[in-house]
Amino acid sequence: MDNPFKQINQPLKEVPKELKAKVMGDIATAKLLMDLATLFSVDMAQIVEQTIKKRKE
């Protein structure tokens, strides 16, 4: 079995344009899903911080 770490210093190889487009599309989809999850999620740390500040006042 070849050591994959020996290939680190090798020059990069070109990939097919179709594969590159698919990977970039998948990354864009993942980023969109992460942004949507952030939009609809609850930031518990912020809620606790605001609650503590209100109690101190």
C-alpha positions as CSV (number, residue, x, y, z in Angstrom):
1,M,0.0,0.0,0.0
2,D,1.4,3.4,-1.0
3,N,1.9,6.1,1.6
4,P,-0.6,8.9,0.7
5,F,1.5,11.5,2.5
6,K,4.3,11.1,-0.1
7,Q,1.9,12.7,-2.7
8,I,1.5,16.0,-0.7
9,N,4.4,17.7,-2.4
10,Q,3.3,16.6,-5.9
11,P,1.8,19.1,-8.3
12,L,-2.0,19.3,-8.4
13,K,-3.8,17.4,-11.1
14,E,-6.6,18.9,-13.2
15,V,-10.0,17.5,-12.6
16,P,-12.8,17.2,-15.2
17,K,-15.0,20.3,-15.4
18,E,-18.1,18.3,-14.8
19,L,-16.8,17.0,-11.5
20,K,-15.6,20.4,-10.4
21,A,-19.0,21.9,-11.2
22,K,-20.7,19.2,-9.2
23,V,-18.5,19.7,-6.2
24,M,-18.9,23.4,-6.3
25,G,-22.7,23.0,-6.5
26,D,-22.7,20.6,-3.6
27,I,-20.6,23.1,-1.5
28,A,-23.1,25.9,-2.4
29,T,-26.0,23.7,-1.4
30,A,-24.3,22.9,1.9
31,K,-23.6,26.6,2.6
32,L,-27.2,27.5,1.8
33,L,-28.5,24.8,4.3
34,M,-26.1,26.1,7.0
35,D,-27.3,29.6,6.4
36,L,-30.9,28.5,6.6
37,A,-30.2,26.5,9.8
38,T,-28.6,29.6,11.4
39,L,-31.6,31.7,10.4
40,F,-34.1,29.4,12.0
41,S,-32.1,28.2,15.0
42,V,-32.2,29.7,18.5
43,D,-29.0,31.1,20.0
44,M,-29.2,29.8,23.5
45,A,-26.1,31.6,24.7
46,Q,-27.5,34.9,23.7
47,I,-30.8,34.2,25.4
48,V,-29.1,33.2,28.6
49,E,-26.8,36.3,28.5
50,Q,-29.8,38.6,28.0
51,T,-31.7,36.9,30.8
52,I,-28.8,37.4,33.2
53,K,-28.4,41.1,32.3
54,K,-32.2,41.7,32.9
55,R,-32.0,40.0,36.3
56,K,-29.1,42.2,37.3
57,E,-31.0,45.4,36.5
